[in-house]
Amino acid sequence: MRRFVVTGILVGLLGWIAAVPAQAQDKSARGSVTAVGMDTVTVKAGAQELKLTVDGKTEIIAEGAGTANRAAVAKGAAGAKLADLVKVGENVEVNYREAGGMMHATTIRKVRSTGGGGGVSEPKAATPMSSGTVTAVSGTSLTISGASGGGGKFTQTFTIDSATHVVAEGASTASAKGKVTITDLVKKDDSVQVTYVESGGTLRATEVRKRNTKP
């Protein structure tokens, strides 16, 4: 059975997920799920119906998805079935890559509303992003290090504020117990991907996505 990347969402303070930065052939859409197959999801986005392929690289972001995946693994399966994570009638936001007449879903995120009937968005300008290992984290800053081109290394420090969105498995469970800060979800030595904006020489993190490094 195919295995999917599943992520729980922190709601409330850190609950909104920014769209994955798009390249020239990348698009995003919002709509309602009309069909779910073994490795496909069909979404009615405005006047268009999109049939998207799903594979092991597709990230499915939904509250409780991590719990469902762990339950499936505990029963001896490779992971949760696609139909257990995404269901007909649910509203989703999808990021996908179109090439060779095929549409491959890179991210499927459940949303409460399609936002005015849904539809397909045009490609977006790339947003700065860095991936690395956390060397320090506090309620107001995050420092990561990693490898750069040519065999070199880098260290970056980002400011954290109330507008920073954190994506991490188990975040919804943590938020249900009360107010959650980034230090409750991201720890030293965690692998993360940071989307940020630069202003006046300061890097402000808009999204911190914790990567699941377990096999």
N, C-alpha and C positions, 0 to 999 in steps of 0.2 A: 504493500500500500504506500502511496506517495506521502511524504512527510512535508508539512508546511511550517513556515516560520510564524509563530503566533505570539502576540504581545498583548498584555493587559493594559488598559488605559487608566491613568489617574484622572479623576473628574474633579471639577471645582476649580481650585486655585491653579492647577497645572493640567487642566483637562483637555484643551484643544490641541489638535495635532496639525502642525504646519505641513503643507504639501511638499512632497519630495521635490527638490530642485530639478527642473526639467531641462533636457537637452533639446536639440532641434527637432527630433522625432518623438519626443515625449509629450503626452497630453494627459489631462485629467477630466473627470466627469462626475456628476452626481445624478443619482437616479434610484429606481426601485428594482430589486432583483426579481426577474421573471422566470428564471430557470437555473438550476444548479446540476451539473453533471459530475462525472468522476474527476475531470480536470478542466472544466469550463464553468464560467459564470456568465449569464446573460443579464444585462442591465438595460432597462428602459430609461434613457437619459434624454428628457425633452422629447423631441420628435424622432430621435434616433434610437435604435436598438443595437447594443454592442455585445458581441459574443467574444469574451475574453478567455484566453488560455491561462491556466494556473499551473505552476510547478513548484518544485522545492525551493525556489528563490523568491516566490511570492510571499510577501509579509501580510498576514491577516491581523488587523488591529481591532480588538473588540473586548469589552469588559467581560471577564470570565473565560476568555479564550485560552489563557494559560492553564487554568484549572481543568478545562475540558481536555486539553492536550495531555496533561499529566495523568488524568484518569485513564485515558486511552492507553498510554504507555504502561501504566500499572497493570492493565489487563493483558499485556503482551503485544499490543499493536505498535506499529512504528510511530503512530501519532493519531490525532483526531482526524476523522474524515472531513472532507471539504463541506459536505452537507450538514455536518454537526456544528460547523462554525459560521456558515453563511446560509440563510434560509430565504425561500421565496417570500416576497412581500416586504422584506427589510429594506431600509434605505441605506445606501452606501455611497462613499466617495472613493473613486478608483483612480489610481495613477497607472498609466499603461504606456507601453512602447509599441508603436505601429511600424512594421517593416515587412516587406514582401507580401502584403495583403493580409497579414496576421496581426492580431492585437494581443500582446502579452501583458498581463496584469503584474505590475511590480509591487503595488500596495493596494489592499482592500481594507477600507476603514468604515465601520458602521457609524452612521450619523442619525440624529433624531429627525432631520428634515432634509428633503431634497433641495430646499431653497428656491422657491418660486417655480417649481415644476421640473427643476433639474436641467441638465444640458451638458454639452462638451465645451471645455475651455481651450483656448488656443495655447500653444506652447509658451512657457514663462521664461523670463530671463534667469540665468543661473544665479544662485545665491551662494556666497562663500561657505565652505564646509571643511571641517577638519576631523580626522579620526585619530584616536590615540588611547593611551592608558592614563587613567587618573593618577596624578601624583599628590594632589591636595584638593580638598573640597570643603567649603563652608557655606553658610547661608547666603553669602554675598559674592563668592568667587569660586571658580573652578580652574584648576591647572592640569593640563594634559601634556604628555610627551609622546613622541613617535618617530618613525623613520621618514625622512624626506628623500627627494631624488638624489642620485649620485652616492648613495650609501651614508648620507649625513643624518643628523637627528635634529628635532625641533622641540621647543617647549613653548606653549601658549597659555596665557591666563585670560579668562573671560569673566566679565562681571555677570552676576546673577541677580535678577530682580523678580518682582511679582508677575511680570509679563513673560518670564521664561517658562517654556513648556517642557515638561519632562515625560519621556515615554519609557516605561519599564514594566516588565512582567511583575504582576502582583501589586501594581500601584493602586488599582481600584479597591483591593482588599484593605490596603493600608489607609486609604482615604476614608473608608467607612468607619474607621476607629477614631477619626478626628482630624485636626489640622495636620497637614503633611508638608515637610520642607524637602529640599533636594537632598539634604544629608540623610534623610530616612530611606532614600531610594538609591543613591549613588555613593559608592564607597571607594576608598583608595584601592588601586590596582584593578578597578573595573575597566572594561573596554567600552568606549563611548564614541558616538558621532555627534559633533556639535555644529549646528547651523548658527551663524552669527552675522552681525552687522558691525562695521567699523566706523567710528566717529571720533575725530580729534585724537587719534592714536589709541583709543580704547576699543577693545573688542567686547561687544555685548552679546551674550548668548540668547538667541531667540528660541532655540530648541536643543535639548540634550536627550539623545536617544541611547539608552543603554543596550549594548549588544549582548546577545546570549551566546557565550563562548562554549557552552556545553555541547558535546557531540549529539 
